[in-house]
């Protein structure tokens, strides 16, 4: 195994790994070794016998996502590890072009962006990016995918954790968690008074709208069924058959969706078309004291209008994404953009990236390839 720009912590990660999660990633070490042994020459999407692989992630990311991957698979590949936290200045582009010249790279949050203009094949023969984490827009400029670069990310592997967090925010808003601190719990307290001050609500049987119908929204729809919720959804371009497959009623448009939802869960990706799509006019269509939850992107919503309606008690809100303009929304629930991977699911994200790397090395197409359509809808 080659190593570049390592720290002491990084060396410890590579040498020892984490026994706690070795059941996932150590099994992949042997699998990668097998994949490396089966490399064959071929066209696009197929690795050659001289494939150069670089893991360009930080030591902390290695511990988080690849805790059981020690030396076996890396040695089999002759792979290089670049500790991204040790990079300085123009180290990254120089290393890509002059030192690493990788055919495939494994990346994560800390990986610097690829050069804005794709270099020629002779200068940078990069064919595959296995991104461990989510959005690739800040890492891979669109023109790379236009030119045929294969890119994968964590795809739907953590959709369930984001859906769980959405449900947490929905239930907390319905039970009016922000009001709990103003009510004392005492044996002689009047239940009627508590109910009047907190105004808790149940989710069962409520009309719930989903704006967006990607993997996360579909996970949420499945969870809502357990509560007997009446679920409807809308997202541009989604066929009626897909809604029906998940037991969801398609809405004719956003106005119908918002007007008919006692709980609205925002899951839409941020694109030029969706930016600011949820206007003050749409928010006003929600019934009085409705719940608005956002686990998508803040820029989809008119945040000033939303904050105003929450402060006046017109709406309840649970937000995992928000900009500084929202501040501390009085009466709202703000979570620190933590709806993504949980600590226990991070190794599964690394495992997903390694499976895709194996497929590439075997000359197979990796699963969940990033298309231009998916790229444009992502954030």
C-alpha positions as a printed Julia matrix, in Angstrom:
379×3 Matrix{Float64}:
   0.0     0.0     0.0
   1.29    3.46   -0.9
   0.57    6.43    1.28
   0.73   10.16    0.75
   0.39   13.04    3.22
  -0.39   10.82    6.21
  -0.86   11.88    9.82
  -0.16    9.72   12.87
  -3.91    9.28   13.31
  -4.22    8.22    9.69
  -1.48    5.6    10.07
  -3.24    4.23   13.13
  -6.46    3.92   11.14
  -4.75    2.04    8.33
  -2.79   -0.26   10.63
  -5.41   -1.17   13.16
  -8.89   -0.15   11.96
 -11.82   -0.5    14.32
 -12.71   -3.91   15.69
 -16.22   -2.69   16.46
 -17.22   -2.51   12.78
 -14.8    -4.96   11.19
 -17.65   -7.35   10.36
 -18.61   -5.0     7.53
 -15.49   -3.58    5.95
 -12.87   -6.25    6.64
 -14.94   -8.64    4.57
 -14.67   -6.14    1.74
 -10.82   -6.22    1.95
 -10.76   -9.78    0.69
 -13.43   -9.04   -1.87
 -11.42   -6.13   -3.28
  -8.37   -8.36   -3.48
 -10.39  -10.86   -5.5
 -11.69   -8.07   -7.72
  -8.16   -6.81   -8.29
  -7.04  -10.28   -9.3
  -9.88  -10.46  -11.83
  -9.18   -7.13  -13.55
  -9.3    -7.28  -17.29
  -8.65   -4.89  -20.12
 -11.67   -3.34  -21.76
 -13.59   -0.23  -22.72
 -15.39    2.35  -20.64
 -16.5     0.98  -17.29
 -13.88   -1.78  -17.3
 -10.65   -1.65  -15.31
  -7.29   -2.59  -16.78
  -4.46   -4.55  -15.23
  -2.7    -1.29  -14.42
  -5.65    0.44  -12.75
  -4.51    3.05  -10.23
  -6.83    3.54   -7.26
  -6.57    6.36   -4.73
  -8.51    6.74   -1.47
  -8.73   10.52   -1.04
 -10.39   10.9     2.35
  -9.35   12.12    5.79
  -8.23    9.9     8.67
 -11.42   10.79   10.52
 -13.54    9.77    7.54
 -11.62    6.5     7.3
 -12.46    5.71   10.92
 -16.09    6.69   10.38
 -16.82    4.97    7.06
 -14.15    2.28    6.6
 -13.34    1.16   10.16
 -12.58   -2.45    9.31
 -10.67   -1.89    6.07
  -7.0    -2.35    6.97
  -4.19   -3.31    4.68
  -5.38   -6.4     2.8
  -7.51   -4.9     0.06
  -5.3    -1.81   -0.25
  -2.16   -3.9    -0.69
  -3.85   -6.05   -3.32
  -4.65   -2.96   -5.34
  -1.38   -1.17   -4.72
  -3.72    1.69   -3.8
  -2.67    5.07   -2.5
  -4.24    6.87    0.41
  -4.2    10.67    0.5
  -5.07   12.19    3.86
  -7.11   15.16    2.67
  -6.72   17.02    5.96
  -2.98   17.27    5.25
  -3.39   18.86    1.81
  -2.16   22.43    1.42
  -2.62   25.0    -1.31
  -2.44   23.52   -4.79
  -1.36   20.08   -3.51
  -4.56   18.44   -4.74
  -4.47   19.34   -8.43
  -0.71   18.8    -8.61
  -1.02   15.35   -7.02
  -3.89   14.35   -9.29
  -2.0    15.28  -12.46
   1.62   14.53  -11.56
   1.73   11.96   -8.76
  -1.47    9.94   -8.47
  -2.89   10.03  -12.0
  -5.66    7.69  -10.76
  -8.14    5.74  -12.83
 -10.48    5.52   -9.82
 -10.8     7.5    -6.6
 -12.78    6.92   -3.4
 -13.98   10.23   -1.98
 -15.98   11.74    0.9
 -16.91   15.11    2.42
 -13.34   16.39    2.74
 -12.19   15.54   -0.79
 -11.36   18.73   -2.75
 -13.18   19.41   -6.0
 -11.87   18.11   -9.28
 -10.34   20.77  -11.58
 -13.1    22.86  -13.2
 -12.02   21.84  -16.7
 -11.55   18.09  -17.22
  -7.93   17.43  -18.21
  -7.15   15.22  -21.17
  -6.95   11.45  -20.68
  -3.15   11.48  -20.93
  -2.96   14.05  -18.16
  -5.62   12.57  -15.85
  -7.02    9.15  -16.84
  -9.8     9.3   -14.21
 -12.74    7.06  -15.13
 -14.57    6.37  -11.85
 -15.41    8.22   -8.64
 -16.85    6.17   -5.74
 -18.18    8.89   -3.46
 -18.9     7.53    0.02
 -21.22   10.36    1.02
 -24.07   12.29   -0.61
 -24.03   15.25   -2.98
 -21.29   15.26   -5.63
 -22.03   18.67   -7.12
 -19.23   20.41   -5.19
 -16.81   17.6    -6.0
 -17.5    16.72   -9.64
 -18.29   19.47  -12.18
 -21.11   18.52  -14.53
 -18.88   18.45  -17.6
 -17.01   15.43  -16.22
 -20.21   13.37  -16.31
 -21.0    14.77  -19.75
 -17.65   13.36  -20.88
 -18.42    9.9   -19.49
 -16.94    9.87  -15.97
 -18.67    7.2   -13.87
 -19.8     8.55  -10.49
 -21.66    6.9    -7.61
 -22.6     8.12   -4.13
 -24.41    6.7    -1.13
 -27.61    6.73   -3.19
 -30.55    5.29   -1.27
 -28.39    3.57    1.35
 -29.31    6.12    4.06
 -32.78    7.11    2.88
 -34.26    5.32    5.89
 -32.26    7.39    8.4
 -33.42   10.65    6.83
 -36.98    9.35    6.75
 -36.74    8.43   10.43
 -35.57   11.97   11.21
 -38.46   13.43    9.23
 -40.84   11.33   11.32
 -39.12   12.54   14.49
 -39.71   16.17   13.47
 -43.31   15.49   12.45
 -44.18   13.83   15.76
 -42.3    16.44   17.82
 -44.13   19.26   16.04
 -47.51   17.6    16.38
 -46.93   17.07   20.1
 -45.68   20.69   20.24
 -42.35   19.91   21.86
 -41.27   23.6    22.14
 -44.17   24.24   24.54
 -43.22   21.49   26.98
 -40.71   23.6    28.87
 -43.38   26.11   29.84
 -45.58   23.56   31.58
 -44.7    22.08   34.95
 -45.22   18.4    35.65
 -46.84   18.15   39.05
 -49.21   15.69   40.64
 -51.8    18.38   41.24
 -51.44   19.89   37.77
 -54.62   20.12   35.77
 -54.54   17.86   32.7
 -57.05   20.11   30.99
 -54.74   23.1    31.46
 -51.75   21.17   30.12
 -53.66   20.11   27.04
 -54.86   23.66   26.45
 -51.35   25.13   26.72
 -49.44   22.45   24.79
 -52.14   21.62   22.22
 -50.71   18.16   21.34
 -51.98   16.36   18.26
 -51.85   12.79   17.0
 -50.52   11.71   13.61
 -52.97    8.86   13.1
 -55.36    9.46   10.21
 -53.97   12.86    9.3
 -53.6    14.14    5.75
 -49.88   14.22    4.99
 -48.37   15.72    1.84
 -44.94   14.92    0.42
 -43.31   17.5    -1.84
 -40.76   15.43   -3.72
 -40.92   11.72   -4.39
 -37.37   10.43   -4.42
 -35.97    7.61   -2.3
 -36.38    9.55    0.96
 -40.0    10.49    0.34
 -40.82    6.91   -0.6
 -39.29    5.7     2.69
 -41.38    8.26    4.57
 -44.52    7.09    2.77
 -43.92    3.55    4.02
 -43.45    4.76    7.6
 -46.59    6.89    7.44
 -48.69    3.86    6.53
 -48.11    2.47   10.03
 -49.88    5.57   11.39
 -52.85    5.21    9.08
 -52.02    8.56    7.48
 -53.7     9.67    4.27
 -50.64   10.36    2.09
 -50.49   12.39   -1.11
 -47.48   13.66   -3.05
 -46.33   15.78   -5.95
 -43.03   16.21   -7.78
 -42.56   17.37  -11.35
 -42.19   14.57  -13.87
 -42.99   11.65  -11.55
 -45.33    9.16  -13.27
 -48.65    8.36  -11.63
 -47.73    4.67  -11.56
 -44.83    5.31   -9.18
 -47.06    7.07   -6.64
 -49.57    4.25   -6.85
 -46.83    1.64   -6.4
 -46.15    3.11   -2.96
 -49.79    3.57   -2.0
 -49.66    7.35   -2.36
 -52.29    9.54   -4.0
 -50.81   11.86   -6.66
 -51.77   15.52   -6.37
 -52.51   17.62   -9.42
 -49.96   20.23   -8.34
 -48.44   22.08   -5.4
 -51.53   24.19   -4.69
 -53.69   21.09   -4.28
 -50.99   19.37   -2.24
 -50.55   22.23    0.24
 -54.24   23.05    0.55
 -55.06   19.44    1.39
 -52.24   18.67    3.87
 -52.37   18.96    7.64
 -48.71   17.91    7.64
 -46.42   18.86    4.75
 -42.99   17.21    4.47
 -40.55   18.95    2.14
 -38.22   16.49    0.36
 -37.64   18.19   -2.98
 -34.08   18.64   -4.25
 -32.75   22.14   -4.89
 -32.41   22.98   -8.57
 -32.77   26.24  -10.53
 -36.41   25.27  -11.15
 -37.23   24.4    -7.53
 -35.42   27.29   -5.81
 -38.02   29.41   -4.0
 -40.81   27.15   -5.32
 -42.55   26.99   -1.93
 -43.76   30.58   -1.77
 -45.6    32.48    0.93
 -48.77   31.97   -1.12
 -48.34   28.19   -0.97
 -47.59   28.22    2.76
 -50.77   30.23    3.32
 -52.74   27.41    1.7
 -51.81   25.05    4.54
 -54.6    24.74    7.13
 -54.34   26.75   10.35
 -51.88   25.17   12.81
 -50.56   22.75   10.16
 -47.07   21.23   10.44
 -44.31   22.0     7.92
 -41.2    19.79    8.03
 -38.15   20.25    5.78
 -35.51   17.51    5.37
 -34.72   18.52    1.78
 -33.08   21.87    1.1
 -33.8    25.25    2.68
 -33.6    27.14   -0.61
 -36.78   25.5    -1.89
 -38.8    27.52    0.62
 -39.48   31.2     1.25
 -37.85   31.03    4.68
 -38.8    34.54    5.78
 -42.47   33.81    5.18
 -42.18   30.46    6.96
 -40.44   32.0     9.98
 -43.1    34.7    10.2
 -45.94   32.16   10.15
 -44.28   30.02   12.82
 -43.63   33.02   15.08
 -47.28   34.08   14.89
 -48.52   30.55   15.57
 -50.04   30.18   12.11
 -47.89   27.07   11.46
 -45.76   24.59   13.36
 -42.38   23.67   11.89
 -39.59   21.13   12.19
 -36.51   22.0    10.12
 -33.32   20.07    9.54
 -32.22   22.53    6.86
 -32.39   26.3     7.23
 -30.34   29.42    6.59
 -29.3    32.09    9.12
 -32.37   34.14    8.17
 -34.49   31.68   10.15
 -32.47   32.15   13.34
 -34.17   30.67   16.34
 -37.69   30.36   15.04
 -39.97   30.95   17.98
 -42.14   27.87   18.38
 -40.24   25.91   15.73
 -37.98   22.88   16.08
 -34.52   23.17   14.54
 -32.2    20.18   14.2
 -28.53   20.78   13.21
 -28.65   19.23    9.7
 -28.21   15.79   11.22
 -30.88   13.81    9.35
 -28.28   11.98    7.25
 -26.22    8.97    8.29
 -26.33    7.95   11.92
 -23.15    6.83   13.62
 -24.08    3.18   13.29
 -24.95    3.42    9.57
 -21.76    5.2     8.43
 -19.86    1.91    7.82
 -22.69    0.8     5.52
 -22.07    3.92    3.41
 -18.4     2.97    3.11
 -19.42   -0.59    2.29
 -21.65    0.69   -0.51
 -18.73    2.64   -2.05
 -16.43   -0.38   -1.82
 -18.98   -2.62   -3.52
 -19.13   -0.14   -6.38
 -15.32   -0.05   -6.56
 -15.26   -3.86   -6.75
 -17.79   -3.81   -9.59
 -15.71   -1.29  -11.52
 -12.55   -3.36  -11.05
 -14.36   -6.44  -12.33
 -15.32   -4.55  -15.47
 -18.97   -4.29  -14.4
 -21.08   -1.17  -14.18
 -21.32    0.07  -10.56
 -24.79    0.32   -9.04
 -26.62    3.65   -8.83
 -24.57    5.54  -11.4
 -25.05    9.3   -11.37
 -26.85   10.37  -14.55
 -27.07   13.95  -15.75
 -30.76   13.97  -14.8
 -30.0    12.82  -11.24
 -27.06   15.23  -11.03
 -29.25   18.18  -12.03
 -31.92   17.27   -9.46
 -29.44   16.79   -6.62
 -28.04   19.48   -4.34
